[in-house]
Amino acid sequence: METSATIILNPPEPRKRVSLQKMQEDYDSGNRQPLRDLIKAWKGIQELPPSDPNSFFTIAGYHGEPFRGPGAGSTSLGWWGGFCHHGNVLFPTWHRAYVLRLENALRSIQGCEHVTMPFWDECLVVSSILEQNDSEQQPPQSDPDQALPRLPSQPPVIPTVLTSKTFDLEDGQGPILNPLYSYTLAKEIKDLAGDDADYSKPEGYTTVRYPLSGLVGGKDVVNSIDHNRIYADESKNCDLLNANVLNWLTGSIKITPDPGAPTRYPDTFSVYERFKRCLEAEKYNIFSNTTSQAYWIEKDGHAGRNYYESLESPHNAIHLAVGGFYVPGEYDADEILGANGDMGENDTAAFDPIFFFHHCFIDHVFWLWQQRNGKTNDLGLVLDYNDPGLNSTGVAGVAQGEMLSLDTKLYPFEYTSRGVVNIEQQLKYTYGPSSLSQYALPPDHGGFTIPSFRKKLGGTVEISGLSRDAISGSFVVEIRASRTVNGKKEEHLVDRQAILSRWGIQGCLNCRNHLELKSFAPVQQSLLDEPGEGWAFKSTVKDRKYSGIAKPHLELNPKGVTAALNFVKF
């Protein structure tokens, strides 16, 4: 009884998830044990038999392949290919439970019971680059516990412990293969369409990232072998990967026509800005997923410049940037055809260890949004049944036609969303500081001011009539604006939206029932104010197999007079 009373009256402090950059800085400064223990834990779960519930193979497979659970193996389309939730209001909460499941597996390894899952602070480097002279930023933190890692002069966007092929545990055994660099399948996984499907992977397959290709199903294997021969230098590949992710984060493009005074155009599409803007979402529905994001923009009729951003939007972009999909090619980056890494496709993404460091950051941003908006105990889900983000069609473990709610089970986990709202009280963990932490507080309480984005908007472009059915795998929708200046046509990239999808959607009812995509692209007023004849808009789709005029290439009505592409000026 005495022990029980002590536990109740003095509960342990929540364990703290720190940034991987902080953990690596500590390692480089001599505090080597935390990172060594993390590597040991990852090594441990990857070496467990694939049948073990704590094995990395088992846990990674919850997201997509190997398909199992309600409806798996059925000829019916009445099931979702994998347990993950995307494009609906359970996206943040399901992935919160998912990362927690992985963390608990790490803590099951002997000697690693104290390990916590660090997050990859994806905005740390780009915030340093873009905001080092920002007058809105606050003075450096005097509290060492809140200080961000010190960056070297030319830091990589991805912490080197994620891109180093080996790691020395300093146990006298010499360097080991780094379990954070890749994962080798302990068992074959098969895509839905059969043994020769694009994303079938044999036992012994090792995950890859941009610029490599991991397509080894059917006829793709020959193309992948030829492609990967070109990119045999691992050091150069690491540089290409970091450059690609940085370009996505910054929206690496300058469209000011004056070559004598190039300046960065007001950013409407960089992933970094999307991360900051999603923290301003006023409703959980909007914040939680891209489907609801589009619904609420349309429902509010653009009134009061109501352009919203969801957390799922920058999340998708990082998947495609790391997995290998598309590089802008607009400035200092070359498009690399044939880059098809595992992170760029739903079915295999979680087998790349970087997936969980990415999603730990996504969960961290989720918690920041909760803190900023007073939602740490109640997410405030709006049960608007016209919101397609509440539609359960095709989700494993949820009855056909059932509307999603905070009481929906996060299958295969024992949680509901109500059970994962407060991470500190319910789940007993919290987060250390990140490059976005100060945005969690209102400015009058010491927080940073999110740049006033909505006041700069001149309108939005509505994109509709676009179907997944004609597109293989993940893809990007680009919105471009063109005009004529002094008789010469100019074209500028306005927005870029990443769509994380599957290579084959025939076996996925959730995909089949959501073939048509609708989204909105913001247009800056400063663009509309530039001299020249009136702006026209067009959209282009680029998929993972083609470049340039990609297949399919959709050039919608550039005058914006059809439902397919409609510009609404504020």
ABEGO torsion letter per residue (X at the ends): XAAAAAAAABBBBBBBBBBAAAAAAAAAAGBAAAAAAAAAAAAAAAABBAABAABAAAAAAAABOBBBEBGBGBABAABBBEABBBGBAAAAAAAAAAAAAAAAAAAABBGAAABBBBBBBAAAAAAAAAAAABAABBBBBABAAABBBBBBABBBABBAAAABABBBAGAGAEBBBBAAABBBBABBBBBAAEAABAABBBBGBBBBBOABBABABEAAAAAAAAAAAABABAAAAAAAAAAAAAAAAAGBBBABABAABBBBBBBAABAAAAAAAAAABABAAAAABAAAAAAAAAAAGGBGGBBBBBAAAAAAAAAAAAAEABBAGABABBBBBGBBBAAABAAAAAABAAAAAAAAAAAAAAAAAAAAAGAAABAGBBBBAABAAABABGBBGBBBGBBBBAABBBOABABBAAAAABAAAAAGBBBBBBAAAAAABBAAAGBBBBBBAAAABAEBBBBBGBBAAABBEBBBBBBBBBBBBGGBBBBBBABBBBBBBBABAAABAAAAAAABBBBBBBBBAAAAABBEBBBBBBBBBBBAABBEBBOBBBBBBAAGABAABBBBBX
